[in-house]
């Protein structure tokens, strides 16, 4: 348990402060970019799916970042435990931070008299966050390149904005604003699969 906390403490102190700052800034300026008060359920879903869910890209993809330096990678693996467990600890920690950001934002929307089913929108948006992040994490694991991970997630996001559900079907990330929730289960399952693939290939580079 001590080594688990040590890994997470180092992650919070040295590796993701900048990413956390970006998340805070994005959420903080949202009232200046779009309406976040007195929204209907449909409009609330649009804000969550098209804007807030982007935090998943910011916090999930950098899970592999500290070991970009191979010397540091070897040191971390030798000092703590298996590579996969190190990544899973970071992933869990970053996932908890995502949940806190999302929960805080939903609270703000409630304070702004927005109307929406809180639990359903929390889980649906969280599934999308993990899915968008897992696309980049998988590509990062495959190609060992951070930029490739960010590009993969953003290309998928832009494709979804442009094509709608016509081509992406069950993996369309903005389904809640259309009144459909089934896609969120598919996104959650895909996020688990893509994360597993990314960790597997990243560990093979050890």
Secondary structure as GFF3:
##gff-version 3
##sequence-region A 1 206
A	DSSP	alpha_helix	2	10	.	.	.	ID=ss1
A	DSSP	pi_helix	11	15	.	.	.	ID=ss2
A	DSSP	alpha_helix	17	33	.	.	.	ID=ss3
A	DSSP	alpha_helix	41	50	.	.	.	ID=ss4
A	DSSP	three_ten_helix	52	54	.	.	.	ID=ss5
A	DSSP	alpha_helix	55	60	.	.	.	ID=ss6
A	DSSP	three_ten_helix	61	68	.	.	.	ID=ss7
A	DSSP	alpha_helix	70	79	.	.	.	ID=ss8
A	DSSP	alpha_helix	83	111	.	.	.	ID=ss9
A	DSSP	alpha_helix	118	143	.	.	.	ID=ss10
A	DSSP	alpha_helix	146	163	.	.	.	ID=ss11
A	DSSP	alpha_helix	165	168	.	.	.	ID=ss12
A	DSSP	three_ten_helix	169	171	.	.	.	ID=ss13
A	DSSP	three_ten_helix	176	178	.	.	.	ID=ss14
A	DSSP	alpha_helix	182	204	.	.	.	ID=ss15
###
